[in-house]
Amino acid sequence: MEKILHYLDEYLEEILMVIFLIAMTLIMGIQVFSRYVLGMSLSWSEEITRYLFIWSAFLSVSLCTRKCISIKIDQFIQLFPRRGKAFWKVLNLTVEFVFFVYLIPYSFIYLKNTIESGQVSPACGIPMYYVQAAPFVCFIITAFRIAQRWVGEWKIVLKKDEKSLEEGNIATVIEEVVVEDAYREKELVEAILKAEKEENTISGKKINTKNSLQIKSQG
């Protein structure tokens, strides 16, 4: 049981988002097959895909918070040593935590009003509170993830934990992709130039051979 809880703590958002992505891919694949092969369109496919995408979008907030891969400008924080960085991150996480805790009651009121209205989706007849529950549930998960990071960073500030927390860097990832693409483009250009050079060499040899034969025939 402890291993299961630890696994869910580490990969809950990833598991749910992968399931939703697979479901969206299959549903839209069926829709394309039905429309262009069977000549009929499904009335429910786009609606289900849209609702799964909404859940995935809100879950991504929690995922980015846990892995700390949100877009950010951290030049100022990078000027400080590790404990200084942790201190500023604690302040930042405190503001984020207050913000999401502030949003939770309003998302609950929104969900409650949807339940009371009895609204259902037009195509599938799904109660809309299943969709409107996404902000409420995901804001709670996000607040929990922020609290986890807050405790971890605070331990670093107090020197109770020497290990830095996992932190992604989108700029680094983009830079690696750009460098890799540039390297591949360079290899492609070199291969094209090499092929052209070989082709020119072969053409030159053919011309020389032809000229030699003409000279011999004239002689």
C-alpha positions, 0 to 999 in steps of 0.5 A: 500500500505504501508503494502504491501511495508513493507511486501515485504521489510521484506520477498521479498527474502523468498517469491521468494525463497519459490516459486522457491523451490515449482516450482523445487519440482513440476517439478522434481516430474513430471519428476520422475513420467514421467520417472518411471511410464509413461516411458518417460522423459521430455526434459525441466524439468532439464533445468527449475530446473537449472535456478530456482536454479541459481536465488535462489542461487543469492537471497540467497546472499541478504537474508543472508545479510539482516539477517546477517547469512553469515559464519563469524568469529567474535571473535574480534568484540565480544570483544567490547561493543555494539557501538564498535561492531556496528562501526566495522560492519559499516566498514565491511558493507562499504567494502561489499557495495563497492564490490557489487556496483563494481560488478553491472556494470559488471553484467549489461555488461554481461546481455547486451551482452547476450541480444545482442547475442540472445542466447536461452536455448537448450531445452525450447528456453528461452532467456538466458538473463532471467537467466543472469539477476539474478546476476544483479538484485540480486547484486542491491538488496544485495547492497540495503540490505547492505545500510539498515544495514549500516544505522541501525548500524550507528544509533547505533554508534551515539546512535540514536537507542538503539535497536540492528539489527536482526542478525543470528548466524549459529554457534549457530544454528548448536550447537543447532541442534547438542545438540538436536541430541545428546539428542535424541541419548541419549534418544534412547540409554536409551530406548534400554538399558531399553528394553534389561533390561526388556527382560533379566528380563523376560528371567530370570523369565522364566528360574527360572520358568522352573527350579522350574517346573523341581525341582518339577517334580523330587521331 
